[in-house]
Amino acid sequence: MSHITTTDNNRGKLLSVLNDDGEKIDYRTSAADINRISNRELSEFYDEDNLLIFPSRLEESADLLKKTRICSFIKAEKPEGSILTTENIAGFIGINDTELSITSRFSQGGEDYFLHYMIQKVLNLNVTNLRFSSSADSVLNLLVYLFPRYLQNALRQGLYKEYQTFHRNDENVRGVIELPRHIKNNIPFEGKIAYKTRDYSFDNMMTELIRHTIEYIAERRDIACILSASQEIRDAVKVIREETPLYNAEDRQKVIAAALKNKRHPYFTYYAPLQKLCVQILLNKKIKLARKKNKVYGILFDVSWLWEQYLAIQLKASGFSHSDNRKGTGSISVLKNNIGRFIPDFYKAGFVIDAKYKQFDKSNPPADDLAQVIAYMHVLSIQKGGYMYPSKEQPSAATKLLGEIKGYGGTLYLFPVYIPQKCESFSEFVQAMEKQPAQDII
């Protein structure tokens, strides 16, 4: 097995490949596998059974999966290897005999506290005792993080129901009599009739799959805390348990096998990603062991989306409105006749902010980013605008003056959010982040 570890936005680096013993091996052994996942849009991977992409296409617009790539790969025959370039995607993906782990560029010694922190904030979780890194061994914790969100989204569509066949044996006959079973069970005759019915039921293979996932998590001390992370998830778990009286732990493999057939209901759309997630959690490492040729497996996160959603939570307290350009909400008309739309990330009276996951520590915003914010300022008649981005460098001031705008005037600023470095634990990292919340920067 070949293992490759890198960070998001690595700006191109020589590909270094290790084997299971941690020894460096020829990169060309993995070149064919990397080629199968590089230079391709995320939309091409969305329907892979064993690959989860967060956020899912249902939660955000399909634009999320367009133009975004896991990585780009330039092969070279030179001895020092080929170039692997990553974008705003982090997580873990495997294919054939190659595994690629991508942490955020702020990870520390194998522990990706920054990504861990943003996921918890965006998913409204408060769990400090789960360990996280983007390695194959830590994929289960990543999957468990998503379970409350996916379950709650699904239940908001209603509890899943479908026709189920029930084999009954009582005196209230209301279906098709099953003569062989009746003779076997009811001779001598004591008033009962063996028959079958087909009824709508909340206790079905989908809800049983969810129930098995809940019980699997509950059995694991290291991850069980996720089921009580909020009142909403506690209520959701209670609903599933109450509506699955036929649950039997010994049926787990049969339930998983039924789920693998990918049966999906055209109305209960949010159950499709939940179904995929439950199968991933229940199979855990078996997904990797049962991999098929040229099929990918793993879990991927759009870190730029997480960064924007995290800032939305932080800036809300300061009165900023959040426009979601991926959903097209919060757009502003450019022309007086309502033609053309602008979608700034964050704005309020006197200020417009653009969320950027780019590296601005050692470089100024490129021309397209400058033009974007200046256009927002002009249309909104705002004199102050800027860019909020994560930074490894602890700034001397929360706000940096970028410069005055020529023409109609205005001022541009940089708002670096320091991401703590060299933390000994996740709790220490959280405390450091909470000391400088983003809303206090403005």
VOTITI-50840 format. One record per residue (C-alpha): chain; residue in three letters; residue number from 1; z, x, y. Coordinates in nm, 4 decimals, padded with zeros to 6 digits. Each point is the difference from the previous one (the first is absolute). Layout:
BEGIN
  mol  type  seq         w         u         v
    A   ALA  NUM         Z         X         Y
...
This chain:
BEGIN
  mol  type  seq         w         u         v
    A   MET    1   00.0000   00.0000   00.0000
    A   SER    2  -00.0882   00.1260   00.3511
    A   HIS    3   00.2285  -00.0678   00.2974
    A   ILE    4  -00.0965   00.0185   00.3667
    A   THR    5   00.2493  -00.0514   00.2832
    A   THR    6  -00.0883  -00.0245   00.3676
    A   THR    7   00.0890  -00.1962   00.3155
    A   ASP    8  -00.1763  -00.2632   00.2057
    A   ASN    9  -00.2229   00.1256   00.2842
    A   ASN   10   00.0056   00.3526  -00.1415
    A   ARG   11  -00.3040   00.0972   00.2142
    A   GLY   12  -00.1646   00.1563  -00.3013
    A   LYS   13   00.1613   00.2435  -00.2388
    A   LEU   14  -00.1004   00.2050  -00.2984
    A   LEU   15   00.0465  -00.1950  -00.3193
    A   SER   16   00.2832   00.1416  -00.2122
    A   VAL   17   00.0429  -00.1405  -00.3515
    A   LEU   18   00.3006   00.0412  -00.2315
    A   ASN   19   00.0406  -00.0840  -00.3671
    A   ASP   20   00.2983  -00.1731  -00.1650
    A   ASP   21   00.1916   00.3297  -00.0035
    A   GLY   22  -00.0485   00.0525   00.3743
    A   GLU   23  -00.2493   00.2807  -00.0521
    A   LYS   24  -00.3012   00.0309   00.2283
    A   ILE   25  -00.3283  -00.0784  -00.1756
    A   ASP   26  -00.3672   00.0028   00.0960
    A   TYR   27  -00.0685  -00.2850   00.2464
    A   ARG   28  -00.3338  -00.0658  -00.1697
    A   THR   29   00.1833  -00.1607  -00.2946
    A   SER   30   00.0799  -00.2937   00.2319
    A   ALA   31  -00.3112   00.0011   00.2184
    A   ALA   32  -00.1755  -00.2776  -00.1933
    A   ASP   33   00.3068  -00.2287   00.0124
    A   ILE   34   00.0629   00.0602   00.3711
    A   ASN   35  -00.3656  -00.0724   00.0665
    A   ARG   36   00.0444  -00.3478  -00.1479
    A   ILE   37   00.2634  -00.1017   00.2555
    A   SER   38  -00.1075   00.2004   00.3055
    A   ASN   39  -00.2409  -00.1055   00.2747
    A   ARG   40   00.0361  -00.3661  -00.1008
    A   GLU   41   00.1424  -00.2884   00.2023
    A   LEU   42   00.3245  -00.1596  -00.1175
    A   SER   43  -00.1844  -00.3312  -00.0413
    A   GLU   44  -00.1735   00.1503  -00.3036
    A   PHE   45   00.3367   00.0370  -00.1760
    A   TYR   46   00.1614  -00.3304   00.0932
    A   ASP   47  -00.0726  -00.1809  -00.3281
    A   GLU   48   00.1221   00.2811  -00.2251
    A   ASP   49   00.2582  -00.1554  -00.2329
    A   ASN   50   00.2443   00.2914   00.0050
    A   LEU   51  -00.0312   00.1053   00.3656
    A   LEU   52   00.2028  -00.1687   00.2746
    A   ILE   53  -00.1001   00.0375   00.3642
    A   PHE   54   00.2543  -00.0971   00.2652
    A   PRO   55  -00.0393  -00.2015   00.2112
    A   SER   56  -00.2113  -00.2246  -00.2192
    A   ARG   57  -00.3218  -00.1562   00.1266
    A   LEU   58   00.1743  -00.3381   00.0011
    A   GLU   59   00.2623   00.1120   00.2495
    A   GLU   60  -00.2453   00.1721   00.2325
    A   SER   61  -00.3704  -00.0365   00.0710
    A   ALA   62  -00.2560   00.1638  -00.2248
    A   ASP   63  -00.0639   00.2496   00.2821
    A   LEU   64   00.3064   00.1857  -00.1230
    A   LEU   65  -00.1958   00.1160  -00.3039
    A   LYS   66  -00.3196   00.0857   00.1859
    A   LYS   67  -00.0741   00.3526   00.1217
    A   THR   68   00.3393   00.1208  -00.1256
    A   ARG   69  -00.0233   00.2598  -00.2749
    A   ILE   70   00.2563   00.1539  -00.2299
    A   CYS   71  -00.1472   00.3443   00.0515
    A   SER   72  -00.3187   00.1972   00.0541
    A   PHE   73  -00.0971   00.2793  -00.2332
    A   ILE   74  -00.2430   00.2832   00.0629
    A   LYS   75  -00.0731   00.1936  -00.3158
    A   ALA   76  -00.0584   00.3713   00.0157
    A   GLU   77  -00.0674   00.2559  -00.2677
    A   LYS   78   00.1877   00.2720   00.1869
    A   PRO   79   00.3075   00.1338  -00.1825
    A   GLU   80   00.2492  -00.1192   00.2624
    A   GLY   81  -00.0850  -00.3633  -00.0701
    A   SER   82  -00.1266  -00.3142   00.1699
    A   ILE   83   00.1170  -00.1905   00.3077
    A   LEU   84   00.2019  -00.3208  -00.0382
    A   THR   85   00.0466  -00.2056   00.3183
    A   THR   86   00.2319  -00.3014   00.0191
    A   GLU   87   00.0290  -00.2867   00.2490
    A   ASN   88   00.2729  -00.2599   00.0675
    A   ILE   89   00.0667  -00.0823  -00.3664
    A   ALA   90   00.3106   00.1086  -00.1922
    A   GLY   91   00.1154  -00.0692  -00.3527
    A   PHE   92  -00.1029   00.0920  -00.3497
    A   ILE   93  -00.3285  -00.0448  -00.1855
    A   GLY   94  -00.1078   00.1199  -00.3424
    A   ILE   95  -00.3328   00.0067  -00.1782
    A   ASN   96  -00.0795   00.1472  -00.3415
    A   ASP   97   00.1832   00.3356  -00.0209
    A   THR   98   00.0694   00.0375   00.3721
    A   GLU   99   00.2872  -00.1273   00.2143
    A   LEU  100  -00.0033   00.0148   00.3800
    A   SER  101   00.3246  -00.0439   00.1979
    A   ILE  102  -00.0259  -00.0486   00.3765
    A   THR  103   00.3232   00.0004   00.2007
    A   SER  104   00.0266  -00.0651   00.3721
    A   ARG  105  -00.0344   00.3189   00.2019
    A   PHE  106   00.3682  -00.0377   00.0908
    A   SER  107   00.1307   00.0334  -00.3571
    A   GLN  108   00.2753   00.2545  -00.0552
    A   GLY  109   00.0378   00.1994  -00.3190
    A   GLY  110  -00.1612  -00.2671  -00.2163
    A   GLU  111   00.2009  -00.2872   00.1523
    A   ASP  112  -00.2099  -00.2230   00.2259
    A   TYR  113   00.2801  -00.1465   00.2102
    A   PHE  114  -00.2346  -00.1060   00.2804
    A   LEU  115  -00.2208  -00.2156  -00.2198
    A   HIS  116   00.3092  -00.1287  -00.1822
    A   TYR  117   00.1533  -00.0994   00.3354
    A   MET  118  -00.3096  -00.1777   00.1353
    A   ILE  119  -00.0520  -00.1983  -00.3200
    A   GLN  120   00.3573  -00.1250   00.0119
    A   LYS  121  -00.0244  -00.0953   00.3671
    A   VAL  122  -00.3318  -00.1818  -00.0381
    A   LEU  123   00.1102  -00.1797  -00.3172
    A   ASN  124   00.3397  -00.0841   00.1525
    A   LEU  125   00.1977   00.1805  -00.2688
    A   ASN  126   00.3242   00.1905   00.0325
    A   VAL  127   00.0337   00.2151  -00.3072
    A   THR  128   00.1234   00.3577   00.0270
    A   ASN  129   00.0500   00.1000  -00.3633
    A   LEU  130  -00.3608  -00.0101  -00.1217
    A   ARG  131  -00.1683   00.3375  -00.0192
    A   PHE  132  -00.3599   00.0339   00.1055
    A   SER  133  -00.2861   00.2439  -00.0189
    A   SER  134  -00.3678  -00.0568  -00.0630
    A   SER  135   00.0051   00.1526  -00.3471
    A   ALA  136  -00.0866  -00.1695  -00.3267
    A   ASP  137   00.3667  -00.0072  -00.1032
    A   SER  138   00.0982  -00.1905   00.3147
    A   VAL  139  -00.2707  -00.2654  -00.0101
    A   LEU  140   00.2400  -00.2607  -00.1416
    A   ASN  141   00.2183   00.0131   00.3114
    A   LEU  142  -00.3081  -00.0527   00.2164
    A   LEU  143  -00.1004  -00.3022  -00.2041
    A   VAL  144   00.3498  -00.1470   00.0160
    A   TYR  145   00.0002   00.0301   00.3799
    A   LEU  146  -00.2936  -00.2404   00.0132
    A   PHE  147   00.1333  -00.2573  -00.2439
    A   PRO  148   00.2108  -00.2037   00.2494
    A   ARG  149  -00.2886  -00.0238   00.2493
    A   TYR  150  -00.2554  -00.1064  -00.2611
    A   LEU  151   00.2368  -00.2518  -00.1608
    A   GLN  152   00.0931  -00.1582   00.3334
    A   ASN  153  -00.3662  -00.0243   00.1061
    A   ALA  154  -00.0867  -00.1709  -00.3278
    A   LEU  155   00.2852  -00.2511   00.0143
    A   ARG  156  -00.1027  -00.1002   00.3523
    A   GLN  157  -00.3143  -00.1430  -00.1621
    A   GLY  158   00.2197  -00.2004  -00.2347
    A   LEU  159   00.1361   00.0649  -00.3458
    A   TYR  160  -00.2866   00.0747  -00.2370
    A   LYS  161  -00.0783  -00.2785  -00.2455
    A   GLU  162  -00.2648  -00.0521  -00.2642
    A   TYR  163  -00.0642  -00.2069  -00.3108
    A   GLN  164   00.2061   00.1072  -00.2999
    A   THR  165  -00.0122  -00.1201  -00.3597
    A   PHE  166   00.3391  -00.1118  -00.1331
    A   HIS  167   00.0720  -00.0589  -00.3682
    A   ARG  168   00.2676  -00.2678  -00.0085
    A   ASN  169   00.1952  -00.1675  -00.2757
    A   ASP  170   00.1857  -00.3155   00.1057
    A   GLU  171  -00.0216  -00.3793  -00.0016
    A   ASN  172  -00.1765  -00.0295   00.3389
    A   VAL  173  -00.3575   00.0528  -00.1157
    A   ARG  174  -00.2423   00.0366   00.2907
    A   GLY  175  -00.2643   00.2404  -00.1246
    A   VAL  176  -00.2067   00.1034  -00.3001
    A   ILE  177   00.1884  -00.0201  -00.3299
    A   GLU  178  -00.0026   00.3273  -00.1959
    A   LEU  179   00.0050  -00.1258  -00.3575
    A   PRO  180   00.0464   00.3323  -00.1874
    A   ARG  181   00.2943   00.0978   00.2219
    A   HIS  182   00.1426  -00.3516  -00.0278
    A   ILE  183  -00.0086   00.0103  -00.3809
    A   LYS  184   00.1568   00.3465  -00.0008
    A   ASN  185   00.2845  -00.0807   00.2383
    A   ASN  186   00.0678  -00.3724  -00.0315
    A   ILE  187   00.0045  -00.0818  -00.3699
    A   PRO  188   00.2089  -00.1904  -00.0861
    A   PHE  189  -00.0766  -00.2079   00.3098
    A   GLU  190   00.2911  -00.0330   00.2460
    A   GLY  191  -00.1783  -00.1577   00.2981
    A   LYS  192  -00.1541   00.3120   00.1553
    A   ILE  193  -00.3747   00.0609   00.0358
    A   ALA  194  -00.1668   00.3394   00.0444
    A   TYR  195  -00.2602  -00.0119   00.2770
    A   LYS  196  -00.1446   00.2109   00.2823
    A   THR  197  -00.0516  -00.0692   00.3703
    A   ARG  198  -00.1795   00.1766   00.2803
    A   ASP  199   00.1956  -00.0208   00.3249
    A   TYR  200   00.0192   00.1732   00.3350
    A   SER  201   00.2903   00.2419  -00.0125
    A   PHE  202   00.1679   00.2556   00.2255
    A   ASP  203   00.1040   00.1900  -00.3125
    A   ASN  204  -00.3248   00.1743  -00.0908
    A   MET  205  -00.1341   00.3472  -00.0679
    A   MET  206  -00.0134   00.0866   00.3731
    A   THR  207   00.3591  -00.0985   00.0780
    A   GLU  208   00.1127   00.1502  -00.3305
    A   LEU  209  -00.1671   00.3278   00.1032
    A   ILE  210   00.1924  -00.0088   00.3278
    A   ARG  211   00.3238  -00.0838  -00.1848
    A   HIS  212  -00.0468   00.2917  -00.2394
    A   THR  213  -00.0570   00.2289   00.2986
    A   ILE  214   00.3185  -00.1226   00.1666
    A   GLU  215   00.2037   00.0560  -00.3152
    A   TYR  216  -00.1571   00.3422  -00.0558
    A   ILE  217   00.1020   00.1057   00.3521
    A   ALA  218   00.3459  -00.1549  -00.0407
    A   GLU  219   00.0570   00.2079  -00.3160
    A   ARG  220  -00.0637   00.3260   00.1876
    A   ARG  221   00.3006   00.1189   00.1966
    A   ASP  222  -00.2090   00.2311   00.2148
    A   ILE  223  -00.2271  -00.2778   00.1314
    A   ALA  224   00.1926  -00.3269  -00.0527
    A   CYS  225   00.1241   00.0062   00.3615
    A   ILE  226  -00.3464  -00.1072   00.1185
    A   LEU  227   00.0639  -00.3531  -00.1345
    A   SER  228   00.2883  -00.0489   00.2431
    A   ALA  229  -00.1456   00.1825   00.3011
    A   SER  230  -00.0180  -00.3248   00.2029
    A   GLN  231   00.0963  -00.3659  -00.0278
    A   GLU  232  -00.3669  -00.0963  -00.0226
    A   ILE  233  -00.0608   00.2123  -00.3073
    A   ARG  234   00.3246  -00.1236  -00.1575
    A   ASP  235  -00.1220  -00.3584   00.0512
    A   ALA  236  -00.3427   00.0842  -00.1446
    A   VAL  237   00.1542   00.1562  -00.3102
    A   LYS  238   00.2207  -00.3059  -00.0459
    A   VAL  239  -00.3019  -00.2350   00.0145
    A   ILE  240  -00.1894   00.1947  -00.2666
    A   ARG  241   00.3008   00.0154  -00.2306
    A   GLU  242   00.0669  -00.3723   00.0334
    A   GLU  243  -00.3611  -00.0955  -00.0701
    A   THR  244  -00.0464   00.2154  -00.3126
    A   PRO  245   00.2417  -00.1476  -00.2563
    A   LEU  246  -00.2280   00.1146  -00.2850
    A   TYR  247   00.0500   00.3668   00.0906
    A   ASN  248   00.0539   00.2229  -00.3017
    A   ALA  249   00.0280   00.3765   00.0428
    A   GLU  250  -00.1661   00.0526  -00.3383
    A   ASP  251  -00.3214  -00.1612   00.1303
    A   ARG  252  -00.0613   00.2750   00.2591
    A   GLN  253  -00.2941   00.1678  -00.1714
    A   LYS  254  -00.1663  -00.3340  -00.0660
    A   VAL  255   00.0394  -00.0975   00.3670
    A   ILE  256  -00.1433   00.3334   00.1178
    A   ALA  257  -00.2970  -00.0363  -00.2358
    A   ALA  258  -00.0741  -00.3456   00.1433
    A   ALA  259   00.0218   00.1337   00.3559
    A   LEU  260  -00.2445   00.2800  -00.0776
    A   LYS  261  -00.2682  -00.2636  -00.0527
    A   ASN  262   00.0041  -00.0394   00.3808
    A   LYS  263   00.0209  -00.3764   00.0032
    A   ARG  264   00.0045  -00.1049   00.3664
    A   HIS  265   00.0289  -00.3342   00.1716
    A   PRO  266  -00.2405  -00.0678   00.2922
    A   TYR  267   00.2785  -00.1558   00.2093
    A   PHE  268   00.2957   00.2260  -00.0720
    A   THR  269  -00.1739   00.3048   00.1493
    A   TYR  270   00.3161   00.1983   00.0759
    A   TYR  271   00.0942  -00.0041  -00.3674
    A   ALA  272  -00.2913   00.2310  -00.0878
    A   PRO  273   00.1469   00.3140   00.1668
    A   LEU  274   00.3472  -00.1016  -00.1227
    A   GLN  275  -00.1347  -00.0234  -00.3555
    A   LYS  276  -00.1508   00.3478   00.0268
    A   LEU  277   00.3244   00.1387   00.1415
    A   CYS  278   00.2147  -00.1554  -00.2748
    A   VAL  279  -00.2207   00.1472  -00.2723
    A   GLN  280   00.0225   00.3419   00.1655
    A   ILE  281   00.3804  -00.0159   00.0175
    A   LEU  282   00.0422  -00.1208  -00.3583
    A   LEU  283  -00.2378   00.2571  -00.1440
    A   ASN  284   00.1281   00.2794   00.2264
    A   LYS  285  -00.1161   00.3340  -00.1461
    A   LYS  286  -00.1971  -00.1724  -00.2760
    A   ILE  287  -00.2786  -00.0695   00.2523
    A   LYS  288  -00.0656   00.3721   00.0221
    A   LEU  289   00.0173   00.0454  -00.3760
    A   ALA  290  -00.2359  -00.2918  -00.0626
    A   ARG  291  -00.2519   00.1048   00.2645
    A   LYS  292  -00.3672  -00.0612  -00.0625
    A   LYS  293  -00.2793   00.2447   00.0702
    A   ASN  294  -00.0982   00.0120   00.3685
    A   LYS  295   00.2527  -00.2763   00.0884
    A   VAL  296   00.2530   00.0736   00.2721
    A   TYR  297   00.3712  -00.0867   00.0047
    A   GLY  298   00.2825   00.0410   00.2514
    A   ILE  299   00.1108  -00.1318   00.3381
    A   LEU  300  -00.1295   00.0720   00.3515
    A   PHE  301   00.1367  -00.0742   00.3475
    A   ASP  302  -00.1829  -00.0189   00.3308
    A   VAL  303   00.2409   00.2097   00.2081
    A   SER  304  -00.1686  -00.0792   00.3329
    A   TRP  305   00.0587  -00.3728  -00.0676
    A   LEU  306   00.3640   00.0698  -00.0871
    A   TRP  307   00.0402   00.2013   00.3218
    A   GLU  308  -00.1395  -00.2828   00.2146
    A   GLN  309   00.2164  -00.2627  -00.1726
    A   TYR  310   00.3073   00.2221   00.0370
    A   LEU  311  -00.0653   00.0403   00.3730
    A   ALA  312  -00.0482  -00.3771   00.0315
    A   ILE  313   00.3556  -00.0472  -00.1273
    A   GLN  314   00.1373   00.2683   00.2311
    A   LEU  315  -00.1857  -00.1077   00.3156
    A   LYS  316   00.0664  -00.3713  -00.0338
    A   ALA  317   00.3443   00.0449   00.1549
    A   SER  318  -00.1634   00.1448   00.3121
    A   GLY  319  -00.2198  -00.3062   00.0491
    A   PHE  320  -00.3276   00.1395  -00.1302
    A   SER  321  -00.2513  -00.2390  -00.1555
    A   HIS  322  -00.1621   00.1242  -00.3167
    A   SER  323  -00.3676  -00.0670  -00.0519
    A   ASP  324  -00.1163   00.0425  -00.3572
    A   ASN  325  -00.3525   00.1349   00.0177
    A   ARG  326  -00.0436  -00.0238  -00.3769
    A   LYS  327   00.0705  -00.3719   00.0005
    A   GLY  328  -00.1628  -00.0573   00.3371
    A   THR  329   00.3133  -00.1608   00.1451
    A   GLY  330   00.1163   00.0486   00.3581
    A   SER  331  -00.3456   00.0844   00.1289
    A   ILE  332  -00.0818  -00.0085   00.3716
    A   SER  333  -00.3277  -00.1192   00.1519
    A   VAL  334  -00.1934   00.2776   00.1742
    A   LEU  335  -00.2302  -00.2225   00.2105
    A   LYS  336   00.0940  -00.3023   00.2083
    A   ASN  337  -00.2353  -00.2197  -00.2037
    A   ASN  338   00.2080   00.0853  -00.3112
    A   ILE  339  -00.2638   00.2302  -00.1486
    A   GLY  340   00.1226   00.3191  -00.1662
    A   ARG  341   00.3496   00.0687  -00.1304
    A   PHE  342   00.2440   00.2881   00.0396
    A   ILE  343   00.2975   00.0465  -00.2334
    A   PRO  344   00.2516   00.2496   00.1428
    A   ASP  345   00.2785   00.0986  -00.2403
    A   PHE  346   00.2940  -00.0623   00.2340
    A   TYR  347   00.0207  -00.1206   00.3586
    A   LYS  348   00.2318  -00.1597   00.2527
    A   ALA  349   00.0033  -00.0365   00.3762
    A   GLY  350  -00.0896   00.3404   00.1425
    A   PHE  351  -00.0496   00.1883  -00.3289
    A   VAL  352  -00.2426   00.0290  -00.2915
    A   ILE  353   00.0716   00.2155  -00.3083
    A   ASP  354  -00.2370   00.1118  -00.2745
    A   ALA  355   00.1565   00.0877  -00.3368
    A   LYS  356  -00.1473   00.3183  -00.1439
    A   TYR  357   00.0786   00.1722  -00.3256
    A   LYS  358  -00.2092   00.2964   00.1112
    A   GLN  359   00.1321   00.3472   00.0753
    A   PHE  360   00.0317   00.0286   00.3779
    A   ASP  361   00.2587   00.2804   00.0057
    A   LYS  362  -00.2536   00.2735   00.0600
    A   SER  363  -00.3023  -00.1981   00.1215
    A   ASN  364  -00.0702  -00.2673   00.2593
    A   PRO  365  -00.1384  -00.3419  -00.0930
    A   PRO  366  -00.3735   00.0130  -00.0763
    A   ALA  367  -00.2495  -00.1701   00.2316
    A   ASP  368  -00.0225  -00.3264  -00.1956
    A   ASP  369   00.3795  -00.0424   00.0051
    A   LEU  370   00.0095   00.0724   00.3735
    A   ALA  371  -00.2771  -00.2516   00.0700
    A   GLN  372   00.1729  -00.2627  -00.2153
    A   VAL  373   00.3331   00.0003   00.1865
    A   ILE  374  -00.1611   00.0342   00.3435
    A   ALA  375  -00.2131  -00.3064  -00.0775
    A   TYR  376   00.3112  -00.1952  -00.1032
    A   MET  377   00.1720   00.0994   00.3251
    A   HIS  378  -00.2959  -00.1055   00.2126
    A   VAL  379  -00.0477  -00.3412  -00.1629
    A   LEU  380   00.3751  -00.0739   00.0061
    A   SER  381   00.0415   00.1377   00.3558
    A   ILE  382   00.2693   00.2365  -00.1277
    A   GLN  383   00.0742   00.3340   00.1649
    A   LYS  384   00.1812   00.1712  -00.2890
    A   GLY  385  -00.1218   00.0690  -00.3512
    A   GLY  386   00.0638   00.2420  -00.2792
    A   TYR  387   00.0001   00.1052  -00.3632
    A   MET  388   00.2975  -00.0185  -00.2355
    A   TYR  389  -00.0175   00.2346  -00.2972
    A   PRO  390   00.2321   00.1714  -00.2519
    A   SER  391   00.0805   00.3626   00.0728
    A   LYS  392   00.1553   00.2927  -00.1841
    A   GLU  393   00.0941   00.1658   00.3266
    A   GLN  394   00.3167  -00.1159   00.1700
    A   PRO  395  -00.1159  -00.0742   00.3566
    A   SER  396   00.1952   00.1078   00.3057
    A   ALA  397  -00.0614  -00.3464   00.1455
    A   ALA  398  -00.0820  -00.3375  -00.1554
    A   THR  399  -00.3052  -00.0411   00.2229
    A   LYS  400  -00.2719   00.2537   00.0782
    A   LEU  401  -00.2353  -00.0475   00.2940
    A   LEU  402  -00.3583   00.0347  -00.1213
    A   GLY  403  -00.1666  -00.0464   00.3386
    A   GLU  404  -00.1198  -00.2249   00.2808
    A   ILE  405  -00.3158  -00.2037  -00.0557
    A   LYS  406  -00.2900   00.0425   00.2421
    A   GLY  407  -00.1876  -00.2958   00.1479
    A   TYR  408   00.2198  -00.3119  -00.0005
    A   GLY  409   00.3095   00.2074  -00.0655
    A   GLY  410   00.2876  -00.0305  -00.2434
    A   THR  411   00.2090   00.2409  -00.2048
    A   LEU  412  -00.0176   00.1003  -00.3661
    A   TYR  413   00.2993   00.1171  -00.2005
    A   LEU  414   00.0812   00.1396  -00.3428
    A   PHE  415   00.2994  -00.1447  -00.1886
    A   PRO  416   00.0810   00.2295  -00.2927
    A   VAL  417   00.2510  -00.1438  -00.2476
    A   TYR  418   00.1837   00.2890  -00.1590
    A   ILE  419   00.0174  -00.0145  -00.3795
    A   PRO  420   00.3167   00.1891  -00.1052
    A   GLN  421  -00.0554   00.3134  -00.2047
    A   LYS  422   00.2188   00.1867  -00.2518
    A   CYS  423   00.2226  -00.2966  -00.0841
    A   GLU  424   00.2236   00.0454  -00.3028
    A   SER  425  -00.0118  -00.3670  -00.1047
    A   PHE  426  -00.1729  -00.3268   00.0745
    A   SER  427   00.3169  -00.1331   00.1664
    A   GLU  428  -00.0024   00.2969   00.2363
    A   PHE  429  -00.3659  -00.0642   00.0780
    A   VAL  430   00.0675  -00.3673   00.0773
    A   GLN  431   00.2853   00.0886   00.2349
    A   ALA  432  -00.2205   00.2466   00.1859
    A   MET  433  -00.2782  -00.2565   00.0372
    A   GLU  434   00.2379  -00.2666   00.1251
    A   LYS  435   00.1265   00.2312   00.2751
    A   GLN  436  -00.3398  -00.0116   00.1726
    A   PRO  437  -00.1484  -00.3479  -00.0598
    A   ALA  438  -00.3524  -00.0401   00.1297
    A   GLN  439   00.0862  -00.2901   00.2322
    A   ASP  440   00.2180   00.2329   00.2140
    A   ILE  441  -00.2967   00.2222   00.0770
    A   ILE  442  -00.1568  -00.2531   00.2393
